[in-house]
Amino acid sequence: MSQDLVRTTPEAVGIPAAAVSAFVAAVQEKVGGLHSFMLLRHGQVAAEGWWAPYTPDRPHMLFSLSKSFASTAVGLAVSEGLLSVDDPVSKFFPEEMPPQISRNLAAMTVHHLLSMNTGHHTDASEATFKRMDYLLAKRFLRIPVKHKPGSWFVYNTAATYMLSAIVHRLTGMPIVQYLQPRLFDPLGIAAPVWESDPLGVNMGGFGLNLKTEDIARFGQMLLQKGRWGDRQLVPAAWVERATSYHSDNSIHGGSSEWTQGYGYQFWLCRHGAYRGDGAFGQYCLVMPEQDAVLAITSGIADMQAPLDAVWDHLLPAMAPEALPANAPANMALNETLAALHIAPATGDGSSPLAKAVSGKRYAIDKNAARVQSLRLTFEPAGATLTVRDGKGTHRVHAGDRAWVEGVTTLDIDTRRGRDRVERPVLASCAWTAPDTYILKFCMVTTPFVPTMTLHFDGDAVTATFARDVSLDPAGAMEFVGRAE
């Protein structure tokens, strides 16, 4: 028998609706809101919400939350006798090993990859991923291993890639395909997208895309020690091992939730909890002592803040038994959840300059992003932005002070070297001054909600592209152009 997620009221599973409202208010205040959350207790959905235009039906980039799924793939391969966590990494890559193998490299095992304790002094990811080619594993194995494996924790996304590569070599398939009949299908998760290298190896440490409920189902399966319905999907011993303390991550300092210890691609938390998490606030938080799971997607810089809101408002409110029904509190919570949204661009709908600049092509000065030209064309209910760069011509249609849905190939997150990819986007626009126009983009399968501000001055335009969050340490980018 399969297992489904039944919706109920918070009080029915021992959580006051007011505590959920307080949690939502806290994340609104501290980080400006999330993209979604789903709170489970005793295997039932106590509350869920999406900040429009984010919706339940769209997958969301998970970034490093992908690592916890890669760990699960390794656990399943171990249970099938394909490998052991004590196997040396060198066993799987004989052709990629350097001519001279150091003692520390020879001592590196699958366990060390899983626990982020490979012996590298710093993250090996930059050197490994400096080119997206066929040589990722070879580059990883040529990075000096300064410390004895097991003695020095460093967060290392390239180590997770190596785990994915190992399972791929042993099974003859990407881990996303390996997991489909073993994990995703039983959990009711449609075949997801997981980014791959040119060899077809899933990136492992990032690149998986799932819906909020998919994350919640994964967390509930972990809470149930690998069981889902009447099936044991993942061995209970592996779930226990993967979510136990293996590495001391306090040696590098950091905020409290990043110093509690590290398991096998899971972070340990205060209050006996553990989590998978990804950049900009993608969480699968499992709270065994409370029999609760919280799935979150977001686009935030302060990743500690949502966890603090859980500890401050949700955790202490969880009662051991069901609570009396509270219709007024539930009505207030439902109203709050229904109103969650990310505001579109605000300002005026028109400007005396609109007619003069509409449809005019602006040639952009040479810049690192290789933007060559842009054009803004006004329409009755919004505008279309056309951008030409090194990858071609890209268009985004924006609604006048309202979100309008479409698709675009514009690389909104601006990471260089990416292929041209068409993504869903909701965009809005407005005049914030007679000479200044703003376009706001909500890339609803990603954490990114950036803005472009166009300042017109005669025949010149200054375009400022500001990212809300980014892996790129650079701040806002500015492009200067002139009408042709």
Secondary structure in CASP SS format (residue, H / E / C, confidence):
PFRMAT SS
TARGET T0000
AUTHOR 0000-0000-0000
METHOD secondary structure of the structure
MODEL  1
M C 1.00
S C 1.00
Q C 1.00
D C 1.00
L C 1.00
V E 1.00
R E 1.00
T C 1.00
T C 1.00
P C 1.00
E H 1.00
A H 1.00
V H 1.00
G C 1.00
I C 1.00
P C 1.00
A H 1.00
A H 1.00
A H 1.00
V H 1.00
S H 1.00
A H 1.00
F H 1.00
V H 1.00
A H 1.00
A H 1.00
V H 1.00
Q H 1.00
E H 1.00
K H 1.00
V H 1.00
G C 1.00
G C 1.00
L C 1.00
H C 1.00
S E 1.00
F E 1.00
M E 1.00
L E 1.00
L E 1.00
R E 1.00
H C 1.00
G C 1.00
Q E 1.00
V E 1.00
A E 1.00
A E 1.00
E E 1.00
G E 1.00
W E 1.00
W C 1.00
A E 1.00
P C 1.00
Y C 1.00
T C 1.00
P C 1.00
D C 1.00
R C 1.00
P C 1.00
H E 1.00
M E 1.00
L C 1.00
F H 1.00
S H 1.00
L H 1.00
S H 1.00
K H 1.00
S H 1.00
F H 1.00
A H 1.00
S H 1.00
T H 1.00
A H 1.00
V H 1.00
G H 1.00
L H 1.00
A H 1.00
V H 1.00
S H 1.00
E C 1.00
G C 1.00
L C 1.00
L C 1.00
S C 1.00
V C 1.00
D C 1.00
D C 1.00
P E 1.00
V H 1.00
S H 1.00
K H 1.00
F H 1.00
F C 1.00
P C 1.00
E C 1.00
E C 1.00
M C 1.00
P C 1.00
P C 1.00
Q C 1.00
I C 1.00
S C 1.00
R H 1.00
N H 1.00
L H 1.00
A H 1.00
A H 1.00
M C 1.00
T E 1.00
V H 1.00
H H 1.00
H H 1.00
L H 1.00
L H 1.00
S C 1.00
M C 1.00
N C 1.00
T C 1.00
G C 1.00
H C 1.00
H C 1.00
T C 1.00
D C 1.00
A C 1.00
S H 1.00
E H 1.00
A H 1.00
T H 1.00
F C 1.00
K C 1.00
R C 1.00
M C 1.00
D C 1.00
Y C 1.00
L C 1.00
L H 1.00
A H 1.00
K H 1.00
R H 1.00
F H 1.00
L H 1.00
R C 1.00
I C 1.00
P C 1.00
V C 1.00
K C 1.00
H C 1.00
K C 1.00
P C 1.00
G C 1.00
S C 1.00
W C 1.00
F C 1.00
V C 1.00
Y C 1.00
N C 1.00
T H 1.00
A H 1.00
A H 1.00
T H 1.00
Y H 1.00
M H 1.00
L H 1.00
S H 1.00
A H 1.00
I H 1.00
V H 1.00
H H 1.00
R H 1.00
L H 1.00
T H 1.00
G C 1.00
M C 1.00
P C 1.00
I H 1.00
V H 1.00
Q H 1.00
Y H 1.00
L H 1.00
Q H 1.00
P H 1.00
R H 1.00
L H 1.00
F H 1.00
D H 1.00
P H 1.00
L H 1.00
G C 1.00
I C 1.00
A C 1.00
A C 1.00
P C 1.00
V C 1.00
W E 1.00
E C 1.00
S E 1.00
D C 1.00
P C 1.00
L C 1.00
G C 1.00
V C 1.00
N E 1.00
M C 1.00
G C 1.00
G C 1.00
F C 1.00
G C 1.00
L E 1.00
N E 1.00
L E 1.00
K C 1.00
T H 1.00
E H 1.00
D H 1.00
I H 1.00
A H 1.00
R H 1.00
F H 1.00
G H 1.00
Q H 1.00
M H 1.00
L H 1.00
L H 1.00
Q C 1.00
K C 1.00
G C 1.00
R E 1.00
W E 1.00
G C 1.00
D C 1.00
R E 1.00
Q E 1.00
L C 1.00
V C 1.00
P C 1.00
A H 1.00
A H 1.00
W H 1.00
V H 1.00
E H 1.00
R H 1.00
A H 1.00
T C 1.00
S C 1.00
Y C 1.00
H C 1.00
S E 1.00
D C 1.00
N C 1.00
S H 1.00
I H 1.00
H H 1.00
G C 1.00
G C 1.00
S C 1.00
S H 1.00
E H 1.00
W H 1.00
T C 1.00
Q C 1.00
G C 1.00
Y E 1.00
G C 1.00
Y C 1.00
Q C 1.00
F C 1.00
W E 1.00
L E 1.00
C C 1.00
R H 1.00
H H 1.00
G H 1.00
A C 1.00
Y E 1.00
R E 1.00
G E 1.00
D E 1.00
G E 1.00
A C 1.00
F C 1.00
G C 1.00
Q E 1.00
Y E 1.00
C E 1.00
L E 1.00
V E 1.00
M E 1.00
P H 1.00
E H 1.00
Q H 1.00
D C 1.00
A E 1.00
V E 1.00
L E 1.00
A E 1.00
I E 1.00
T E 1.00
S C 1.00
G C 1.00
I C 1.00
A C 1.00
D C 1.00
M C 1.00
Q H 1.00
A H 1.00
P H 1.00
L H 1.00
D H 1.00
A H 1.00
V H 1.00
W H 1.00
D H 1.00
H H 1.00
L H 1.00
L H 1.00
P H 1.00
A H 1.00
M C 1.00
A C 1.00
P C 1.00
E C 1.00
A C 1.00
L C 1.00
P C 1.00
A C 1.00
N C 1.00
A H 1.00
P H 1.00
A H 1.00
N H 1.00
M H 1.00
A H 1.00
L H 1.00
N H 1.00
E H 1.00
T H 1.00
L H 1.00
A H 1.00
A C 1.00
L C 1.00
H E 1.00
I C 1.00
A C 1.00
P C 1.00
A C 1.00
T C 1.00
G C 1.00
D E 1.00
G C 1.00
S C 1.00
S C 1.00
P C 1.00
L C 1.00
A H 1.00
K H 1.00
A H 1.00
V H 1.00
S C 1.00
G C 1.00
K C 1.00
R E 1.00
Y E 1.00
A E 1.00
I E 1.00
D C 1.00
K C 1.00
N C 1.00
A C 1.00
A C 1.00
R C 1.00
V C 1.00
Q C 1.00
S E 1.00
L E 1.00
R E 1.00
L E 1.00
T E 1.00
F E 1.00
E E 1.00
P C 1.00
A C 1.00
G E 1.00
A E 1.00
T E 1.00
L E 1.00
T E 1.00
V E 1.00
R E 1.00
D E 1.00
G C 1.00
K C 1.00
G E 1.00
T E 1.00
H E 1.00
R E 1.00
V E 1.00
H E 1.00
A E 1.00
G E 1.00
D E 1.00
R C 1.00
A E 1.00
W C 1.00
V E 1.00
E E 1.00
G E 1.00
V E 1.00
T E 1.00
T C 1.00
L C 1.00
D C 1.00
I C 1.00
D C 1.00
T C 1.00
R C 1.00
R C 1.00
G C 1.00
R C 1.00
D C 1.00
R C 1.00
V C 1.00
E C 1.00
R E 1.00
P E 1.00
V E 1.00
L E 1.00
A E 1.00
S E 1.00
C E 1.00
A E 1.00
W E 1.00
T E 1.00
A E 1.00
P C 1.00
D C 1.00
T E 1.00
Y E 1.00
I E 1.00
L E 1.00
K E 1.00
F E 1.00
C E 1.00
M C 1.00
V C 1.00
T C 1.00
T C 1.00
P C 1.00
F C 1.00
V C 1.00
P C 1.00
T E 1.00
M E 1.00
T E 1.00
L E 1.00
H E 1.00
F E 1.00
D E 1.00
G C 1.00
D C 1.00
A E 1.00
V E 1.00
T E 1.00
A E 1.00
T E 1.00
F E 1.00
A E 1.00
R C 1.00
D C 1.00
V C 1.00
S C 1.00
L C 1.00
D C 1.00
P C 1.00
A C 1.00
G C 1.00
A C 1.00
M E 1.00
E E 1.00
F E 1.00
V E 1.00
G E 1.00
R E 1.00
A E 1.00
E C 1.00
END
